[in-house]
Amino acid sequence: MRVRLAGGRRRASDRCLFTLTMKTTYLDFEQPIAELEAKIEELSEVQGEAALDISEEIERLRKKGMALTKEIYAKLTAWQIAQVARHPQRPYTLDYIQRLTSDFQELHGDRAFADDPAIVGGIARFDGEPVVVIGHQKGRDTKEKLLRNFGMPRPEGYRKALRLMRLAEKFKLPVLTFIDTPGAYPGIGAEERGQSEAIARNLYVMAELKTPIVCTVIGEGGSGGALAIGVGDIVMMLQYATYSVISPEGCASILWKSADKASLAAESLGITANRLKSLGLIDRIVEEPLGGAHRDPETMAENLRGALRDALKQLRERPLNGLLNDRYARLMGYGKFKETRAG
Amino acid sequence: MSWFQKILPPKIQRRVEAAKKTVPEGLWSKCPNCEAVLYAADLDNNAHVCPQCGHHNRIGARKRLELLLDEGEQTEIGANVLPVDTLRFKDSRKYSERLSDAAKETGEKDALVVVAGKVLGVPLVAAAFEFRFMGGSMGSVVGERFVRGVDAAIKGKQPFVCISASGGARMQEGLLSLMQMAKTSAALTQLSAHRLPFISVLTDPTMGGVSASFAMLGDVIIAEPGALIGFAGPRVIEQTVREKLPEGFQRAEFLLEHGAIDMIVDRRELRKVIARTVCALMRKPAPRV
């Protein structure tokens, strides 16, 4: 894999703003596509030297490749979608911030203990209008993965997010959050510093924050660690993102006593955008380009731009009181139960 | 094992084991902490706190409420809200089967019981978790009953008390249970808006999605001695960090030391502490103790 950083000297926190020039990494179920694309590449390379014109053949294979991708992606299982959501080349929060906003000014720290690089946030302009952006941030290479703690925040991360949300409220800026985490970090220090309280506080504050909030699950929506920046007026998911109460592996090892049953657990948990939309837990699915966001980050970003633009337009027109009432009503509406008349 | 048991051949050993079980269950019980053998009725009269070492045994939701609330008029809230298997979840067993088994075992329909009553004459709404009902896990019914309890407290201008004992969110309801974290926390914003106190009591164990939502949002947070309280379970943490966890990690005393809770209160003193606290917060005369 070859990774070229855009711009020479960048701070660590900006490091994932790179241009992807690396080869696509194929997932297991994408092997037929990988083989076909390898063949296309091979042919493209020999084309220059060949006496025969093989461009027609290449074009034919390309079409076949697209058709094959379409076919495979049309019937992905929940577990396969979870693989796409965790794809190592999937665009992360800073990639979207870079493509979708201008004048991004990252803000750091929880003012109490530390700056958690697993959550990034700051002020930026979206369509020229100032907004506060907050998101989980995973790392691209090993070094950055460690720095970002694989996108698993500690309490400081959530408290930084909370501080930025309060900032947004004070200055009447809408909040855009980007969700992409395996979950909140299960560590000794995280527990000592109140991981539970940090998450709980965010749920509480987001429920009554006096400014519009739009949440988008861009990759993995891992449990409470995801929800802690996921309470809002409009909740969207990218087509191949997942959102779950527990990871399929975790669920499988508890209920099936075997992590091998993750694919079964993924199916049962109903973690995909389609399933969650039908349960009324999310509002909108943002379409991904053929083969997933990582195959065409630019198109993905444009699709997301459209969806965010719609969402903000819709929310900006609402008076604050109505907005908060609707948000509360929507939160109270979560849940499926039956009710007998007695009692 | 005594020397006598050790020399017994295995077959007879098994018989001795079997014979042991014929002692009427529940007459005697052994303290899991100090191993003192206690007469069950004594333990029951002592709020299930070991008279020898003070160990707080786990108790069910009804027992909790019985210990907390004054005798007399009590109204249960949300008992008619019942679980459904929306996802048709099935692992080694069906969720619907697990629900009916849990109901049979506990006599409850879900893991939270909410009752309006009085504590030392102070009217309030109290919720208690039934840990034996699927590990006290929070699904749609727990969330809804919690919210109805909060609503009733607002309507009656009363404080709300929740006694937690839960492993976290209920996996079998998928993301619906995760959203109960947001729902219950949001309900507390309304209680606050009406300037009504929320007292959160954490008992053994309070973990995961329950700890990471309303349980940590109390105006006053009380824990029982020795209760395990945390976000991630000790096993998960141990596997992640690959080191041995410090002594007493995630116990109530550890949380108090780290500033996560207000106080640790003996179960037998809980009524008094709660009544005193909510009366002061609501600027009412001190309760008659």
Contacts between the chains, C-beta under 8 A, distances in Angstrom:
chain1	res1	chain2	res2	distance
A	184	B	212	7.8
A	184	B	231	6.5
A	184	B	232	7.8
A	185	B	240	7.8
A	186	B	231	7.2
A	186	B	232	3.3
A	186	B	233	8.0
A	186	B	236	4.9
A	186	B	237	4.9
A	186	B	240	5.0
A	186	B	241	8.0
A	187	B	237	6.5
A	187	B	240	6.5
A	187	B	241	5.6
A	188	B	237	6.5
A	188	B	241	6.0
A	188	B	243	7.7
A	188	B	245	6.7
A	188	B	246	7.2
A	188	B	249	7.2
A	190	B	231	7.3
A	190	B	232	7.8
A	191	B	230	5.3
A	191	B	231	6.3
A	191	B	232	6.9
A	191	B	237	6.9
A	191	B	249	7.4
A	191	B	250	6.1
A	192	B	258	5.4
A	193	B	258	7.5
A	194	B	216	7.5
A	194	B	258	7.3
A	194	B	259	7.9
A	194	B	260	5.2
A	195	B	212	7.2
A	195	B	230	7.7
A	195	B	231	4.1
A	195	B	232	7.3
A	196	B	211	4.2
A	196	B	212	4.4
A	196	B	215	7.4
A	196	B	216	4.9
A	196	B	229	7.9
A	196	B	230	6.7
A	196	B	231	4.3
A	196	B	260	7.9
A	197	B	216	4.3
A	197	B	260	6.3
A	199	B	181	8.0
A	199	B	212	4.1
A	199	B	213	7.5
A	199	B	231	7.2
A	200	B	181	7.8
A	200	B	185	6.1
A	200	B	211	7.8
A	200	B	212	5.4
A	200	B	213	5.1
A	200	B	214	7.1
A	200	B	215	7.4
A	200	B	216	4.2
A	200	B	217	5.2
A	201	B	216	7.6
A	201	B	217	7.3
A	203	B	181	5.9
A	203	B	182	5.2
A	203	B	185	3.8
A	203	B	186	7.2
A	203	B	213	5.8
A	204	B	185	4.7
A	204	B	186	7.4
A	204	B	188	6.3
A	204	B	189	6.2
A	204	B	217	5.6
A	206	B	182	8.0
A	207	B	182	7.0
A	207	B	185	6.3
A	207	B	186	3.6
A	207	B	189	5.2
A	208	B	186	7.6
A	208	B	189	4.5
A	223	B	169	7.7
A	223	B	178	6.3
A	223	B	209	7.7
A	224	B	169	7.8
A	224	B	178	7.1
A	224	B	181	6.3
A	224	B	208	7.3
A	224	B	209	5.8
A	224	B	212	4.6
A	224	B	213	7.8
A	224	B	231	7.4
A	227	B	178	5.8
A	227	B	179	7.7
A	227	B	181	6.1
A	227	B	182	6.2
A	228	B	212	7.9
A	230	B	182	7.8
A	231	B	182	5.0
A	231	B	186	7.6
A	243	B	175	5.8
A	244	B	174	7.0
A	244	B	175	6.3
A	244	B	178	7.6
A	245	B	169	5.0
A	245	B	170	7.9
A	245	B	171	6.0
A	245	B	173	7.6
A	245	B	174	5.7
A	245	B	175	5.7
A	245	B	177	5.3
A	245	B	178	4.2
A	245	B	209	7.5
A	246	B	169	7.5
A	246	B	171	5.5
A	251	B	171	5.4
A	254	B	171	7.1
A	255	B	91	3.8
A	255	B	92	6.9
A	255	B	171	6.5
A	256	B	91	5.5
A	256	B	92	6.4
A	257	B	92	7.9
A	264	B	91	7.9
A	265	B	91	7.6
A	268	B	87	6.7
A	268	B	89	5.3
A	268	B	90	6.6
A	268	B	91	6.9
A	268	B	174	7.8
A	269	B	87	7.5
A	269	B	89	7.9
A	269	B	171	7.2
A	269	B	174	4.7
A	269	B	175	7.7
A	270	B	87	5.3
A	270	B	174	4.7
A	270	B	175	6.9
A	271	B	174	7.3
A	271	B	175	7.3
A	276	B	175	5.9
A	279	B	86	7.2
A	279	B	175	7.2
A	279	B	176	6.8
A	281	B	175	5.4
A	281	B	176	7.1
A	281	B	179	6.2
A	328	B	186	6.2
A	328	B	189	7.8
A	328	B	190	7.6
A	331	B	179	7.9
A	331	B	182	5.5
A	331	B	183	5.2
A	331	B	186	4.2
A	332	B	147	6.3
A	332	B	183	6.3
A	332	B	186	7.1
A	332	B	187	7.3
A	334	B	140	7.7
A	334	B	143	7.1
A	334	B	176	6.9
A	334	B	179	3.8
A	334	B	180	6.7
A	334	B	182	6.8
A	334	B	183	4.8
A	335	B	139	7.9
A	335	B	140	3.4
A	335	B	141	7.8
A	335	B	143	5.2
A	335	B	144	5.4
A	335	B	176	6.0
A	335	B	179	7.0
A	335	B	180	6.4
A	335	B	183	6.6
A	336	B	84	5.7
A	336	B	86	4.2
A	336	B	140	5.2
A	336	B	173	7.6
A	336	B	176	5.9
A	337	B	81	5.3
A	337	B	82	6.2
A	337	B	83	6.1
A	337	B	84	5.9
A	337	B	140	4.7
A	337	B	141	5.0
A	337	B	144	5.6
A	338	B	81	7.9
A	338	B	82	5.1
A	338	B	83	7.8
A	338	B	84	5.2
A	339	B	80	5.6
A	339	B	81	5.7
A	339	B	82	7.0
A	340	B	80	4.6
A	340	B	82	6.5
A	341	B	80	7.0
A	342	B	80	5.8
A	343	B	76	7.1
A	343	B	78	7.7
A	343	B	79	4.4
A	343	B	80	3.4
